[in-house]
Amino acid sequence: IPAPLPPNPVVFNMQAAQTLPPGDYKVRLQLTGGVESAPARELDWHITSRERSRVTINTDGFLVADGAPFFPIGMFDCRDFEEIARAGFNVTQNYDVGHVREGARPDNERMLRILDNSLKHGMKHLFLVCHGPGSRKLDDEHLRRVRMFRDHPAVLCWYQEEGVARGDVTVDFLRVMYATVRDMAPEHPIVIG
């Protein structure tokens, strides 16, 4: 029986030969060495302007997204994006894919699909930082997801759901979470539920 892989066994640092303008690209990855090569994998790669991925709060206390005032009207559902948008909602939210379970790899590809589909249908997404008993913590995997998705233009804000109200975390935990996420990804507000 082969030994289990560590949670994040390989880290790649890539540097483009030139600065690429915002747009959609393809990245082709293939591990080679020895006698065998792993199958190649092609991934979509998007470069966006910082302004497009920034959400702020104006002097009147309202959100500003994509350079314009944004009043969120959200729906907890991520199945039929077209129908949700057609009904007048402009924010999606979900718990299951945002939940990082200890010892399991999070479904980052599904999270990316949710963000991409939200954006495709003119919506933003309320991005869960941590949720559920046993996962209300800021371990490396939770923070890696914040770093991974912080520049996606569909991210409206970061949030932590009902931890204090349910007695799962202390107010001190929220202070630490707020400061850590704010330092790591200041382009988005943080919502505490």
Residue pairs with C-beta under 8 A, 6 or more apart in sequence:
7 105
7 140
7 141
8 140
8 144
12 29
14 27
20 47
21 47
22 47
22 48
22 49
22 52
23 46
23 47
24 44
24 45
24 46
25 44
25 45
25 46
25 47
26 42
26 43
26 44
26 45
27 42
27 43
27 44
27 45
28 40
28 41
28 42
28 43
29 40
29 41
29 42
29 43
30 37
30 38
30 39
30 40
30 41
31 37
31 38
32 38
48 151
48 152
48 153
50 151
50 187
51 67
52 66
52 153
53 150
53 151
53 152
53 153
53 155
53 187
54 187
54 188
55 63
55 64
55 65
55 70
55 124
55 155
55 156
55 157
55 187
55 188
55 189
56 63
56 64
56 189
57 63
57 64
57 189
58 64
58 69
62 69
62 70
62 71
63 69
63 70
63 71
63 72
63 156
63 157
63 189
64 70
65 124
65 156
66 153
70 90
70 124
70 156
71 90
72 90
72 91
72 124
72 126
72 156
73 88
73 89
73 90
73 91
74 89
74 90
74 91
74 92
74 93
74 126
75 84
75 87
75 89
75 91
75 92
75 93
76 93
76 94
76 95
77 84
77 92
77 93
77 94
78 92
78 93
78 94
78 97
78 114
78 117
78 118
81 92
81 117
81 118
81 120
81 121
81 123
82 121
84 92
84 121
84 123
85 121
85 122
85 123
89 123
90 122
90 123
90 124
91 123
91 124
91 125
91 126
91 156
92 114
92 118
92 123
92 124
92 125
92 126
93 125
93 126
93 128
94 114
94 128
95 128
95 131
95 132
95 161
97 106
97 107
97 110
97 111
97 114
98 111
98 127
98 128
98 129
98 131
99 106
99 128
99 131
99 132
99 135
100 106
100 130
100 135
100 141
100 142
100 145
101 132
101 134
101 135
102 134
102 135
102 139
106 141
106 145
108 145
108 148
111 145
111 149
112 149
112 152
114 125
115 125
115 149
115 152
115 154
115 155
116 154
118 124
118 125
118 154
119 152
119 153
119 154
123 154
124 154
124 155
124 156
125 154
125 155
125 156
126 156
126 157
126 159
126 191
127 149
127 155
127 156
127 157
127 158
127 159
127 188
128 159
128 160
128 161
129 138
129 142
129 145
129 146
129 158
129 159
129 160
129 177
129 181
130 136
130 137
130 138
130 142
130 160
130 163
130 177
131 160
131 161
133 168
135 142
136 160
136 163
136 168
136 169
136 173
138 176
138 177
138 180
138 181
143 180
143 181
143 184
146 158
146 181
146 184
146 185
147 184
147 185
149 155
150 184
150 185
150 187
150 188
151 187
155 188
156 188
157 188
157 189
157 190
157 191
158 181
158 185
158 188
158 189
158 190
158 191
159 190
159 191
159 192
159 193
160 169
160 174
160 177
160 190
160 191
160 192
160 193
161 193
162 168
162 193
163 169
163 173
163 174
163 193
164 170
164 171
164 174
164 192
165 193
174 192
177 190
178 190
178 192
181 190
182 190
